[in-house]
Amino acid sequence: MEKNKKTIKIDLLDKFREMGPEADNTLPRGWLRKDYIARLNSHERKIFDKAIGELVSSGLVEYSPGFFPKVQLTLKGEHLIHV
């Protein structure tokens, strides 16, 4: 089943929830690149970029693209996830 924008956002936020409030609030780069993004097809990767853009626009995460992209919760995102 192909992932849509909502599903991708939920996947990423669920990973933060799974990590718990004691984590450093940054998704593991290896998990993000090798376990998540690598499993997306080309269409889903475009949707991933849009989903990340919406999370950034809403102030929930900060994103640094690259070979090992970095997704980090903001204080607003941390409050949403862990409260």
N, C-alpha and C positions, 0 to 999 in steps of 0.2 A: 504494500500500500504506500503510495507516494505521500511524502510529508508536505503539509502546507505551512504557511507562515505561522499560524496559531500553534500548530503542533511543535514546530521548531522552538518557538518562544517558551512553550510549556516544558519541553525537554531540557532546555538550558536552565530555566528557573528551578525545575525539579532537581537537577544536578546540584545546584547551590543548596537546596533544602537537604538533600542527601548528605552533603558534606558537613552540615551542622554549623551552629553559630561560632564554634571555636576555630573554624578554618580561617585562612587568611583572606577569604572572600574573592579568590581568583580561581577560575576554573583551571584544573590541571591542563597545561598546554599539550602534553602528550595525549591525554584523553580527547581533548577538543580536536586536535589535528588527525590523530591516527584512528581513534575509535568513533568519532562522530562525523566530522567533515568528510573523511575518506569514504564513508559508507553512503554519502549522498550522491545522487546522480547529478548530471550537469544542470538540469532544471531546478532541482532542490538546492543546489549551491547558490544559484541566483536568488532563490527565495530566502536562503539563509542570510545573505547580505541584506535583504530588505527587512527581515525579522530583527537582525542585530540593529539595523538603523532605527527601527521603531523602539527597541528597548533603550537605545542611546537617547533618542529624542524624548522619551518619557522620563529620562533621568534615572533609570534603574541600573544601568551598567555603563562602564567605559570600555571602549574597544580599541585595540591596537592590532591592525591586520599585519600579515606577514607570513613567513614560512611557518613559524610557531605563533599563531595569533594569541592575543591575550584578551580575556573577557573578565572584567572585575566588577563586583557589585559596588554601587555607590552607597552612601548612607541611606538614601531613600530606598534603594533596592534591598538593602540589609533589613530595614524596618519592615518592608513588605514580606520578606521571606521568613524572618525569624521572630516576628512578633505576632 
